[in-house]
């Protein structure tokens, strides 16, 4: 089932890039106070205003797509993630995952194979999730009692060890919001690991099937060549002996 319409598709074509640019601005405005805690009050307020304005644009985008969808209930069911990150404040940083929309354009200049697109999505998705998670956990944990994540470096290290399921335990969240970020990152890490594992398994199976198919083709070609050689030998023998062989009885001399 499909919920798109001509107006829906037109909206996506016209505003996909502007919204991508807004997502980049949102990420910069969100990350600046986290990376540089000593920003002036004016810059902090400017960053806060930018995130609110861009957030409003995302809400307008969602409402517009909902209004233009041919089947609105289906649109809501298919875009639950967008709805959650728009309505749950602690998931707002994850809204910059709209940056992944640019991958559809990168695919036109990159590999056209399905496996190539999966590699692009998985790699870009992993980097984006790591950056967002490190910023979110740093923003949540820094300054909290008993917190051991005090800077972006700590947050990035925690995000990498968590996403890769290594879990050294030297850095961990102590707040409820931080643990929610951790759960989200764990789920994302497992999903990306599953994509990469499935892609590798698919490539391995395909390689084995191609090898077996090539071997079968080679065996069939050898059999065809063998049959052709036998046929040519028979024809060559017939050319060398055009007369049928004389029976031994015919070679006995008749009596005078």
BELQUI-V275647 format. One record per run of one state. SS is the DSSP state (H for helix, E for strand, - for the rest). FROM is the first residue (numbers start at 1). TO is the last residue. If there is no record, write none. Layout:
ss from to
SS FROM TO
SS FROM TO
//
This chain:
ss from to
- 1 5
H 6 35
- 36 40
H 41 68
- 69 71
H 72 78
- 79 79
H 80 87
- 88 88
H 89 109
- 110 113
H 114 141
- 142 151
H 152 163
- 164 175
H 176 240
- 241 247
H 248 251
- 252 256
//
